[in-house]
Amino acid sequence: MYSWKTVLVTIGLLFTLKLWNPMFIENISWSWFDYLHSTHPTESYNPESGLPEIVLVDIDEKSVAEFGQLPFPRDVYATKMLNEHYTNTYVFTQIFSEEDRFGGDAAFAEALVNRLSILASAPTIQTEIGSSPFVGTSTLGGGEAKDAVWGFSGVLSPIPVLESNTYGVGVTTATPSISGTPNFDGTIRSAPLLLQANDQIYPSLAVEVLRAYNDEKSYQMKVTDAGVEWIRVGRQPPIATTPQGDIMISYWNTFRRFSFSDPLPENVILVFGVTAEGWNNPVSTPRGVMYPHEVQANLIQTALTGVQIQQSYFLEFLETVLLLTVLLIVLVMVYRLPTGLSGTLSLVLVGLQVGGSYYIWTSELVLFDTFFSSMASLIVFGHASFNKYYVTFQEKQQIKKQFQKYLSPDMIEELQKHPEKLRLGGDRKELSFLFADIVGFTPISEAYMKNDDPEGLVLLINRFLDGMSKVVLNNGGTIDKFMGDCLMAWWGAPLDCPNHAEMAMKSAMEIELLTEQMNREIEEEGLDIPPVVIGTGINTGQCIVGNMGSEERFDYSVVGDAVNLAARLEVQTRQYDTPILFSEFTKDQIDIDWKYIDEINVKGKEIPVKIYAPLFGAEKELRKLNK
């Protein structure tokens, strides 16, 4: 449940979301793109660029106060145009599709023909009316534009008298707000440079402004089977588009703006739009809300300057490849590296992605989404880290549960830090083994049975076993098991103990001293039992140590002849009437005074083993060991 395989499931889900690209994923991507757009420095008109200046003309509250209620009689526009300088270009974003109720169309038409002017039309799906374009198009490539561009059933055009006297008519619309387009959420990020309605191709208002301003008779476009590649007006460089003929709008332009009622500057492109309250609604853009004629001004400026904000299906493919690659790298780092290091590297990876996306935007105006992959990286890091932490926590709890009765807390903590030291299977190691048993148990048992006190006998055994266990654990030993009134322990595993023989001997002597003390306590308590004597056998040698059993249930234990010899020495303490016996293998690794006891034959070996006992009492020899 908490393995790395579950993280692969999370990676698969995130990858699927990227391919599926539902609306909330689109929101994440385009919110990042909008942020990038907002970071671009604003640009104002540069007279040295050789390009015309675009100026906004607001039909605002001040204008309404001067010229009366909206819509203005069209002779108001005519008077304004004819009173301003003839070098201006007049771009109207209003759609004059109905006759003027005040009869000012003739005057307006005269003004349009005497000034370079462009009127707006609008595509519609509500009617199938609309006039054909009066400009020609030159198409390169083998594709059909009408099959590629956005299609509408009709177009609302200016009335004939106005259309026939103006220098250009272009449609004002944004890319349809549908899933999979930049404007899916109603934020206007892109617009088509041409579209199809009633089986005709119509240029956008921006294209018509460029064509009319440059005094061109037509425009060119390249269309392949994949769709529109570019549109070009006159000798201007081609404007690369999406297959549908869209371009992204650069909104970082700043324009001078005037009220319709104010005198207007000369030799500029004037873009008219209504801003009076209640007559036009601002629209959402990557840099905040703008009025429609502001959007058109930015679109014209984008086409005029040739700014190309790039986004393509190939970049989306690279985004998907990056996502999968980064998520797999994070997964490997979490499971291969320490948590702190993998966390640091994951944050570095996120920073590189975000920084890389920002860099290619600022340097090349390329929209490359790394924000989703960065968020996904953090999600995968969090999931993998939790899994790793939980599995580690479980291992620590298992180690604690398995060894808390057999190892000291310090040793358990060390094993929790290095669980790799515990695995199913064994290692060959040299250890020192200790078996400690109550000698002469039968008389003690009979004393308790005589008094009909079996519970007391158990308490006595546990009392001594508890004391011996504490001695072993305090000296860094591992308790293997309790066998009745016998304790088995060793030193040197699972944690290394260079002086394992010395610690085993030290524990045996402390057990002997503890036994003497407990006998005095029992006597003071008035218990009528024979003194307890503990016989201890110690041996040092090679064995197999490790977790033995099945994957579901195993015990950490030892096997080998060296273990059997220690058990036999414990039994021999009765025969040689000494509380401690140890082999020559242990003697060679400790520094105490000893006395030779005997040689005993060991099963499977031809050479007898020499056995020894401490020369002096446990207290004196223990002081020597402690030095």
C-alpha positions as CSV (number, residue, x, y, z in Angstrom):
1,M,0.0,0.0,0.0
2,Y,2.9,2.4,0.7
3,S,5.5,1.1,-1.8
4,W,7.0,3.0,-4.7
5,K,4.5,1.4,-7.0
6,T,1.7,3.5,-5.5
7,V,3.7,6.6,-6.5
8,L,3.8,5.3,-10.1
9,V,0.0,5.3,-9.9
10,T,0.1,8.9,-8.9
11,I,2.6,9.7,-11.7
12,G,0.2,7.9,-14.2
13,L,-2.7,9.9,-13.0
14,L,-0.9,13.2,-13.3
15,F,0.4,12.2,-16.8
16,T,-3.1,11.2,-17.8
17,L,-4.4,14.6,-16.6
18,K,-1.8,16.3,-18.7
19,L,-2.9,14.3,-21.8
20,W,-6.6,14.7,-21.1
21,N,-6.1,18.4,-20.2
22,P,-9.4,19.1,-18.5
23,M,-10.5,22.6,-17.7
24,F,-8.8,22.9,-14.3
25,I,-5.5,21.8,-15.8
26,E,-5.9,24.4,-18.6
27,N,-6.6,26.9,-15.9
28,I,-3.3,26.1,-14.2
29,S,-1.3,26.4,-17.5
30,W,-2.9,29.6,-18.7
31,S,-2.8,31.2,-15.3
32,W,1.0,30.6,-15.4
33,F,1.1,32.0,-19.0
34,D,-0.9,35.1,-17.9
35,Y,1.6,35.6,-15.1
36,L,4.4,35.5,-17.6
37,H,2.6,37.9,-19.8
38,S,2.1,40.3,-16.9
39,T,5.8,40.3,-16.2
40,H,6.8,41.6,-19.6
41,P,7.9,45.2,-19.4
42,T,5.4,47.7,-20.8
43,E,6.3,49.3,-24.1
44,S,5.2,52.8,-25.3
45,Y,5.5,54.2,-28.8
46,N,9.0,54.7,-30.1
47,P,9.1,57.4,-32.8
48,E,12.4,56.0,-34.1
49,S,10.8,52.6,-34.9
50,G,9.4,53.9,-38.2
51,L,6.0,52.5,-37.4
52,P,2.8,54.6,-37.0
53,E,1.6,55.4,-33.5
54,I,-1.7,54.0,-32.3
55,V,-3.9,56.3,-30.2
56,L,-7.1,55.4,-28.3
57,V,-10.1,57.6,-28.7
58,D,-12.7,57.1,-25.9
59,I,-16.3,57.9,-26.5
60,D,-16.7,58.6,-22.8
61,E,-19.0,60.4,-20.4
62,K,-17.4,63.7,-21.3
63,S,-18.2,63.1,-25.0
64,V,-21.8,62.2,-24.2
65,A,-22.1,65.4,-22.2
66,E,-20.9,67.4,-25.3
67,F,-22.6,65.6,-28.2
68,G,-25.7,64.1,-26.6
69,Q,-26.9,60.6,-25.9
70,L,-25.5,57.5,-27.6
71,P,-25.4,56.4,-30.3
72,F,-24.2,59.7,-31.7
73,P,-25.7,60.9,-35.0
74,R,-23.2,59.9,-37.7
75,D,-22.7,63.4,-38.9
76,V,-21.0,63.9,-35.5
77,Y,-18.3,61.5,-36.6
78,A,-18.2,63.1,-40.0
79,T,-17.6,66.6,-38.5
80,K,-15.0,65.2,-36.1
81,M,-13.1,63.5,-38.9
82,L,-13.2,66.4,-41.3
83,N,-12.1,68.8,-38.6
84,E,-9.0,66.6,-37.7
85,H,-5.8,66.3,-39.6
86,Y,-6.1,64.4,-42.9
87,T,-2.9,62.4,-42.2
88,N,-4.7,60.4,-39.5
89,T,-6.0,56.8,-40.0
90,Y,-9.5,56.3,-38.5
91,V,-10.4,52.9,-37.1
92,F,-13.9,52.4,-35.8
93,T,-14.6,49.4,-33.6
94,Q,-18.4,50.1,-33.6
95,I,-20.5,48.2,-36.1
96,F,-22.6,50.5,-38.2
97,S,-24.9,47.8,-39.5
98,E,-28.1,49.9,-39.3
99,E,-29.0,53.2,-40.9
100,D,-28.6,56.3,-38.8
101,R,-31.9,57.3,-37.3
102,F,-30.9,61.0,-37.8
103,G,-30.0,60.6,-41.5
104,G,-26.3,61.3,-41.1
105,D,-25.0,58.4,-43.2
106,A,-24.3,60.4,-46.3
107,A,-22.2,62.9,-44.3
108,F,-20.4,60.1,-42.6
109,A,-19.7,58.3,-45.9
110,E,-18.2,61.5,-47.3
111,A,-15.9,61.8,-44.3
112,L,-14.9,58.2,-44.7
113,V,-13.9,58.5,-48.3
114,N,-11.9,61.7,-47.6
115,R,-9.9,60.1,-44.8
116,L,-8.1,56.8,-44.5
117,S,-10.7,54.9,-42.6
118,I,-11.5,51.3,-41.6
119,L,-14.8,50.1,-40.3
120,A,-15.6,47.0,-38.2
121,S,-17.8,44.0,-38.9
122,A,-18.7,41.1,-36.6
123,P,-19.2,37.4,-37.3
124,T,-22.4,35.9,-36.1
125,I,-24.1,32.5,-35.8
126,Q,-27.6,34.0,-35.6
127,T,-28.0,35.0,-39.3
128,E,-26.6,34.0,-42.7
129,I,-26.3,37.5,-44.0
130,G,-23.2,39.5,-44.8
131,S,-21.4,40.9,-47.8
132,S,-18.3,39.4,-49.4
133,P,-14.9,41.1,-48.9
134,F,-14.1,43.6,-51.5
135,V,-10.3,42.8,-51.3
136,G,-8.7,39.9,-53.0
137,T,-6.5,37.2,-51.3
138,S,-3.5,35.4,-52.7
139,T,-3.2,31.8,-51.3
140,L,-0.1,29.8,-51.4
141,G,0.1,26.1,-50.6
142,G,-2.2,23.3,-51.4
143,G,-4.7,23.8,-48.5
144,E,-8.1,25.4,-48.4
145,A,-8.4,28.3,-45.9
146,K,-12.1,27.9,-45.5
147,D,-11.6,24.4,-44.2
148,A,-9.0,25.5,-41.6
149,V,-10.2,28.8,-40.1
150,W,-13.0,29.4,-37.6
151,G,-16.4,29.3,-39.3
152,F,-19.5,31.4,-38.8
153,S,-22.9,31.4,-40.5
154,G,-22.9,35.1,-41.2
155,V,-21.4,38.5,-40.6
156,L,-22.8,41.8,-39.6
157,S,-21.3,44.4,-41.9
158,P,-21.6,48.2,-42.2
159,I,-24.5,49.4,-44.3
160,P,-23.6,49.5,-48.1
161,V,-23.2,53.3,-48.3
162,L,-20.5,53.2,-45.5
163,E,-18.9,50.0,-46.7
164,S,-18.5,51.3,-50.2
165,N,-16.8,54.5,-49.1
166,T,-14.4,53.3,-46.5
167,Y,-10.9,51.9,-47.3
168,G,-11.3,48.6,-45.4
169,V,-13.7,46.5,-43.4
170,G,-12.4,43.9,-40.9
171,V,-14.0,41.6,-38.4
172,T,-13.6,42.2,-34.7
173,T,-13.7,38.9,-32.8
174,A,-11.6,36.8,-30.5
175,T,-10.8,33.2,-30.8
176,P,-13.9,31.2,-29.8
177,S,-14.0,30.5,-26.0
178,I,-14.1,26.7,-26.2
179,S,-12.0,24.0,-24.5
180,G,-8.6,23.6,-26.0
181,T,-8.3,27.3,-27.1
182,P,-6.4,30.0,-25.3
183,N,-9.7,31.9,-24.7
184,F,-11.5,28.9,-23.2
185,D,-12.2,30.7,-19.9
186,G,-13.4,34.0,-21.4
187,T,-10.0,35.7,-21.1
188,I,-9.1,37.2,-24.5
189,R,-5.5,36.0,-25.2
190,S,-5.7,35.4,-29.0
191,A,-7.7,36.5,-32.0
192,P,-8.0,35.2,-35.6
193,L,-6.5,37.2,-38.4
194,L,-9.1,35.8,-40.8
195,L,-12.2,33.7,-40.6
196,Q,-14.9,32.2,-42.8
197,A,-18.6,33.2,-43.0
198,N,-21.2,32.4,-45.6
199,D,-18.5,30.6,-47.6
200,Q,-16.3,33.6,-47.8
201,I,-13.0,34.6,-46.1
202,Y,-13.0,37.8,-44.1
203,P,-9.9,39.5,-42.8
204,S,-9.7,40.8,-39.3
205,L,-9.7,44.5,-38.4
206,A,-6.0,44.3,-37.7
207,V,-5.2,42.9,-41.1
208,E,-7.4,45.5,-42.8
209,V,-5.6,48.3,-40.9
210,L,-2.2,47.0,-42.1
211,R,-3.5,46.6,-45.7
212,A,-5.2,50.0,-45.9
213,Y,-2.4,51.8,-44.1
214,N,0.2,50.3,-46.4
215,D,-2.0,51.0,-49.5
216,E,-2.1,47.4,-50.5
217,K,-4.8,45.9,-52.7
218,S,-4.7,42.4,-51.1
219,Y,-3.0,40.2,-48.7
220,Q,-1.4,36.8,-48.9
221,M,-1.6,33.7,-46.9
222,K,0.0,30.2,-46.9
223,V,-2.4,27.3,-46.3
224,T,-1.3,23.7,-46.2
225,D,-3.3,20.5,-45.4
226,A,-2.4,21.2,-41.8
227,G,-4.0,24.6,-41.8
228,V,-2.9,28.2,-42.1
229,E,0.8,28.8,-41.7
230,W,1.1,32.6,-42.1
231,I,-0.5,35.8,-43.3
232,R,1.4,38.6,-45.0
233,V,0.4,42.1,-45.9
234,G,2.4,43.7,-48.7
235,R,6.1,43.6,-48.0
236,Q,5.8,43.1,-44.3
237,P,7.3,39.9,-42.9
238,P,4.8,37.0,-42.7
239,I,2.8,36.7,-39.4
240,A,2.9,33.1,-38.3
241,T,-0.4,31.9,-37.1
242,T,-2.0,28.7,-35.6
243,P,-3.6,26.3,-38.1
244,Q,-6.9,28.2,-37.5
245,G,-5.3,31.5,-38.3
246,D,-5.0,32.9,-34.8
247,I,-2.2,34.9,-33.2
248,M,-1.6,35.6,-29.5
249,I,-2.0,39.3,-28.6
250,S,0.8,41.2,-26.9
251,Y,-0.9,43.3,-24.2
252,W,2.1,45.1,-22.9
253,N,1.6,48.1,-25.2
254,T,0.8,51.5,-23.7
255,F,-1.2,54.0,-25.8
256,R,-1.9,57.6,-25.5
257,R,-5.7,58.1,-25.1
258,F,-8.0,61.0,-25.7
259,S,-11.6,61.8,-25.2
260,F,-13.7,62.0,-28.4
261,S,-14.5,65.5,-27.4
262,D,-10.8,66.6,-27.3
263,P,-8.6,67.7,-30.2
264,L,-6.7,64.7,-31.5
265,P,-3.0,64.3,-32.5
266,E,-1.8,64.2,-36.1
267,N,-0.3,61.5,-38.2
268,V,-1.5,58.6,-36.0
269,I,-3.8,55.6,-36.2
270,L,-6.9,56.5,-34.2
271,V,-8.9,53.6,-32.7
272,F,-12.4,54.6,-31.6
273,G,-14.3,52.8,-28.9
274,V,-17.2,53.4,-26.5
275,T,-16.2,53.7,-22.8
276,A,-19.3,55.5,-21.5
277,E,-20.9,53.7,-18.6
278,G,-23.5,51.1,-19.6
279,W,-22.6,51.1,-23.3
280,N,-19.7,48.7,-23.4
281,N,-18.4,46.0,-21.1
282,P,-14.7,45.6,-20.5
283,V,-13.3,42.1,-21.2
284,S,-10.7,40.0,-19.4
285,T,-7.1,40.0,-20.7
286,P,-3.9,38.6,-19.2
287,R,-3.1,42.1,-18.0
288,G,-6.5,42.9,-16.5
289,V,-9.8,44.1,-17.9
290,M,-9.8,46.3,-21.1
291,Y,-12.4,47.8,-23.3
292,P,-12.9,46.1,-26.7
293,H,-11.2,48.9,-28.7
294,E,-8.1,48.5,-26.4
295,V,-8.0,44.8,-27.3
296,Q,-8.2,45.7,-31.0
297,A,-5.5,48.3,-30.6
298,N,-3.2,45.7,-29.0
299,L,-4.0,43.3,-31.7
300,I,-3.2,45.9,-34.4
301,Q,0.1,46.7,-32.6
302,T,1.0,43.0,-32.4
303,A,0.5,42.6,-36.1
304,L,2.2,45.9,-36.9
305,T,5.3,45.1,-34.9
306,G,5.4,41.4,-35.9
307,V,5.6,40.3,-32.2
308,Q,5.2,36.5,-32.2
309,I,4.1,34.9,-28.9
310,Q,4.8,31.2,-29.6
311,Q,2.9,28.2,-28.6
312,S,2.6,25.0,-30.6
313,Y,1.5,21.3,-30.4
314,F,5.2,20.4,-30.5
315,L,5.8,22.5,-27.3
316,E,2.8,20.7,-25.7
317,F,4.4,17.4,-26.6
318,L,7.7,18.6,-25.0
319,E,5.7,19.6,-21.9
320,T,4.3,16.1,-21.6
321,V,7.7,14.5,-22.0
322,L,9.2,16.9,-19.4
323,L,6.4,16.1,-17.0
324,L,7.0,12.3,-17.2
325,T,10.8,12.7,-17.0
326,V,10.8,15.0,-14.0
327,L,8.3,12.9,-12.1
328,L,10.4,9.8,-12.6
329,I,13.5,11.6,-11.5
330,V,11.8,12.8,-8.3
331,L,10.7,9.3,-7.6
332,V,14.2,7.9,-8.0
333,M,15.7,10.7,-5.9
334,V,13.3,10.1,-3.0
335,Y,14.0,6.4,-2.8
336,R,17.7,6.6,-3.6
337,L,18.8,9.6,-1.6
338,P,18.4,10.8,2.0
339,T,15.1,12.7,2.5
340,G,16.8,16.1,3.1
341,L,19.0,15.8,0.0
342,S,16.1,14.6,-2.2
343,G,13.9,17.4,-0.9
344,T,16.6,20.0,-1.7
345,L,17.2,18.5,-5.1
346,S,13.4,18.4,-5.8
347,L,13.1,22.1,-4.9
348,V,16.1,22.8,-7.2
349,L,14.3,20.8,-10.0
350,V,11.2,22.9,-9.5
351,G,13.2,26.1,-9.6
352,L,15.0,25.0,-12.8
353,Q,11.6,24.3,-14.4
354,V,10.0,27.6,-13.4
355,G,13.2,29.5,-14.1
356,G,13.6,27.8,-17.5
357,S,10.0,28.6,-18.5
358,Y,10.5,32.2,-17.4
359,Y,13.8,32.5,-19.3
360,I,12.5,31.2,-22.7
361,W,9.6,33.5,-22.3
362,T,11.7,36.6,-21.7
363,S,14.2,35.7,-24.3
364,E,12.1,34.1,-27.1
365,L,8.4,34.9,-26.1
366,V,7.8,31.1,-26.0
367,L,4.9,29.9,-23.8
368,F,6.3,26.7,-22.3
369,D,4.3,25.3,-19.4
370,T,6.5,24.0,-16.6
371,F,4.2,25.2,-13.8
372,F,2.0,22.1,-13.9
373,S,5.1,19.8,-14.0
374,S,6.5,21.8,-11.1
375,M,3.3,21.3,-9.0
376,A,3.2,17.7,-10.0
377,S,6.9,17.3,-8.9
378,L,5.9,18.5,-5.5
379,I,2.9,16.2,-5.3
380,V,5.1,13.2,-6.3
381,F,7.8,14.2,-3.8
382,G,5.2,14.5,-1.1
383,H,3.6,11.1,-1.9
384,A,6.9,9.3,-2.2
385,S,8.3,10.9,0.9
386,F,5.2,10.0,2.9
387,N,5.5,6.4,1.6
388,K,9.2,6.3,2.4
389,Y,8.6,7.8,5.9
390,Y,5.7,5.5,6.6
391,V,7.6,2.4,5.5
392,T,10.6,3.5,7.6
393,F,8.3,4.1,10.6
394,Q,6.8,0.7,10.2
395,E,10.3,-0.8,10.1
396,K,11.3,1.0,13.2
397,Q,8.2,-0.1,15.0
398,Q,8.8,-3.7,13.9
399,I,12.4,-3.5,15.1
400,K,11.2,-2.1,18.4
401,K,8.5,-4.7,18.8
402,Q,10.9,-7.5,17.9
403,F,13.9,-6.5,20.0
404,Q,12.6,-4.4,22.8
405,K,12.7,-7.4,25.2
406,Y,16.1,-8.5,24.0
407,L,18.1,-5.3,23.4
408,S,18.8,-2.1,25.2
409,P,17.0,1.1,24.0
410,D,20.3,2.5,22.7
411,M,20.8,-0.6,20.5
412,I,17.2,-0.5,19.3
413,E,17.7,3.1,18.3
414,E,20.8,2.2,16.4
415,L,19.0,-0.6,14.6
416,Q,16.2,1.8,13.7
417,K,18.7,4.2,12.1
418,H,20.3,1.3,10.2
419,P,17.5,-1.3,9.5
420,E,19.6,-2.7,6.7
421,K,21.5,-4.6,9.3
422,L,18.4,-6.7,9.7
423,R,17.4,-8.8,6.8
424,L,16.0,-12.3,6.2
425,G,19.1,-14.6,6.0
426,G,22.3,-14.8,7.9
427,D,25.9,-13.7,8.1
428,R,28.9,-15.6,9.4
429,K,30.4,-13.7,12.3
430,E,32.5,-14.2,15.4
431,L,30.4,-13.7,18.5
432,S,30.6,-14.4,22.2
433,F,27.8,-16.4,23.7
434,L,26.6,-16.7,27.3
435,F,24.2,-19.2,28.8
436,A,23.2,-18.6,32.4
437,D,21.0,-21.1,34.4
438,I,19.9,-21.6,38.0
439,V,22.0,-24.5,39.4
440,G,20.3,-26.9,41.8
441,F,16.8,-25.9,40.7
442,T,15.2,-29.0,42.0
443,P,15.6,-28.3,45.8
444,I,14.4,-24.8,45.3
445,S,11.3,-26.1,43.4
446,E,10.6,-28.7,46.1
447,A,10.7,-26.0,48.8
448,Y,8.1,-24.0,47.0
449,M,6.0,-27.0,46.2
450,K,6.2,-28.1,49.9
451,N,4.6,-24.7,50.8
452,D,2.1,-25.1,47.9
453,D,3.3,-21.9,46.3
454,P,3.9,-22.5,42.6
455,E,3.3,-18.8,42.0
456,G,6.1,-17.9,44.3
457,L,8.4,-20.2,42.4
458,V,7.6,-18.4,39.1
459,L,8.1,-15.0,40.8
460,L,11.5,-16.1,42.1
461,I,12.6,-17.3,38.6
462,N,11.4,-14.1,37.0
463,R,13.2,-12.1,39.7
464,F,16.5,-13.7,38.8
465,L,15.9,-13.7,35.0
466,D,14.9,-10.0,35.2
467,G,18.1,-9.2,37.0
468,M,20.3,-11.2,34.6
469,S,18.5,-9.5,31.6
470,K,19.3,-6.1,32.9
471,V,22.9,-7.0,33.3
472,V,23.1,-8.3,29.7
473,L,21.3,-5.3,28.2
474,N,23.3,-2.8,30.2
475,N,26.5,-4.4,28.8
476,G,25.2,-4.2,25.2
477,G,24.3,-7.8,24.8
478,T,21.5,-9.4,22.8
479,I,19.1,-11.7,24.6
480,D,18.1,-14.6,22.4
481,K,15.6,-16.4,24.5
482,F,14.5,-17.7,27.9
483,M,14.4,-21.4,28.4
484,G,12.7,-22.1,31.7
485,D,15.2,-20.7,34.3
486,C,17.9,-20.3,31.7
487,L,18.9,-17.2,29.7
488,M,20.8,-17.2,26.4
489,A,22.6,-14.1,25.2
490,W,25.4,-13.0,22.9
491,W,27.6,-10.0,21.9
492,G,28.6,-8.8,18.5
493,A,25.3,-8.8,16.6
494,P,23.2,-7.2,15.3
495,L,25.5,-4.3,16.2
496,D,29.3,-4.8,16.1
497,C,31.0,-5.1,19.5
498,P,34.8,-5.3,19.2
499,N,35.3,-6.5,22.8
500,H,32.4,-9.0,22.7
501,A,34.4,-11.6,24.7
502,E,35.2,-9.1,27.4
503,M,31.6,-7.9,27.7
504,A,30.3,-11.4,27.9
505,M,32.8,-12.2,30.8
506,K,31.9,-8.9,32.5
507,S,28.2,-9.8,32.4
508,A,28.9,-13.3,33.8
509,M,30.8,-11.7,36.8
510,E,28.1,-9.1,37.4
511,I,25.5,-11.9,37.3
512,E,27.5,-13.8,40.0
513,L,27.7,-10.6,42.2
514,L,24.0,-9.9,41.6
515,T,23.1,-13.5,42.6
516,E,25.0,-13.0,45.9
517,Q,23.1,-9.8,46.6
518,M,19.7,-11.2,45.7
519,N,20.4,-14.2,48.0
520,R,21.0,-11.8,50.9
521,E,17.8,-10.0,50.1
522,I,15.9,-13.3,50.0
523,E,17.3,-14.3,53.3
524,E,16.3,-10.9,54.8
525,E,12.8,-11.4,53.5
526,G,12.6,-14.7,55.5
527,L,12.1,-17.0,52.5
528,D,13.0,-20.5,53.5
529,I,14.7,-21.7,50.4
530,P,18.2,-22.9,49.5
531,P,20.6,-20.2,48.2
532,V,20.3,-19.6,44.4
533,V,23.4,-20.4,42.4
534,I,23.7,-19.3,38.8
535,G,26.0,-21.3,36.5
536,T,27.3,-19.4,33.4
537,G,29.0,-20.8,30.3
538,I,30.8,-18.5,27.9
539,N,32.3,-19.3,24.5
540,T,33.6,-17.3,21.5
541,G,33.5,-18.5,18.0
542,Q,32.1,-18.4,14.5
543,C,28.3,-18.8,13.9
544,I,25.5,-17.9,11.5
545,V,23.5,-15.0,12.8
546,G,20.4,-13.3,11.2
547,N,16.7,-13.4,10.8
548,M,15.6,-16.9,10.4
549,G,12.1,-18.0,9.4
550,S,9.7,-16.8,6.7
551,E,9.0,-13.3,5.2
552,E,5.9,-13.0,7.4
553,R,7.4,-14.3,10.6
554,F,11.0,-14.7,11.6
555,D,13.3,-14.5,14.7
556,Y,16.7,-13.0,15.0
557,S,18.9,-15.9,16.3
558,V,22.2,-17.7,16.0
559,V,23.2,-21.3,15.0
560,G,26.5,-23.1,15.1
561,D,28.8,-25.3,17.1
562,A,30.2,-22.3,19.0
563,V,26.7,-21.7,20.4
564,N,26.3,-25.4,21.4
565,L,29.7,-25.3,23.3
566,A,28.6,-22.3,25.4
567,A,25.5,-24.2,26.4
568,R,27.5,-27.2,27.3
569,L,29.9,-25.1,29.4
570,E,26.9,-23.8,31.4
571,V,25.9,-27.4,32.2
572,Q,29.6,-28.3,33.1
573,T,29.5,-25.6,35.9
574,R,27.7,-28.2,38.0
575,Q,30.3,-30.9,37.4
576,Y,33.3,-28.6,38.2
577,D,31.5,-26.7,40.9
578,T,32.3,-23.2,39.6
579,P,29.8,-20.4,38.7
580,I,31.6,-19.5,35.5
581,L,33.3,-21.6,32.8
582,F,34.7,-20.2,29.6
583,S,36.5,-21.7,26.6
584,E,40.1,-21.2,25.5
585,F,38.7,-19.1,22.6
586,T,37.2,-16.6,25.0
587,K,40.3,-16.7,27.2
588,D,42.5,-15.6,24.3
589,Q,40.4,-12.3,24.0
590,I,40.2,-11.2,27.6
591,D,42.6,-10.0,30.2
592,I,41.8,-11.7,33.5
593,D,43.5,-14.1,35.9
594,W,42.3,-17.6,35.1
595,K,42.8,-21.1,36.1
596,Y,42.8,-24.1,33.9
597,I,40.0,-26.5,34.6
598,D,40.0,-29.3,32.0
599,E,39.8,-30.4,28.4
600,I,36.5,-31.5,27.0
601,N,35.6,-33.2,23.7
602,V,33.3,-31.3,21.4
603,K,31.0,-33.1,19.0
604,G,32.4,-33.0,15.5
605,K,35.9,-32.0,16.5
606,E,38.9,-34.3,17.1
607,I,40.9,-31.8,19.3
608,P,39.6,-31.3,22.8
609,V,38.7,-27.8,23.9
610,K,40.4,-26.4,27.0
611,I,38.1,-24.7,29.5
612,Y,38.9,-22.2,32.3
613,A,37.4,-20.4,35.2
614,P,38.3,-17.0,36.8
615,L,41.2,-17.4,39.3
616,F,39.9,-15.0,41.9
617,G,36.4,-14.0,42.9
618,A,34.1,-12.2,40.6
619,E,34.5,-8.9,42.4
620,K,38.3,-8.8,42.0
621,E,38.3,-10.0,38.4
622,L,35.5,-7.5,37.5
623,R,37.6,-4.6,38.8
624,K,40.4,-5.7,36.6
625,L,38.1,-5.9,33.6
626,N,36.6,-2.5,34.3
627,K,40.1,-1.0,34.1
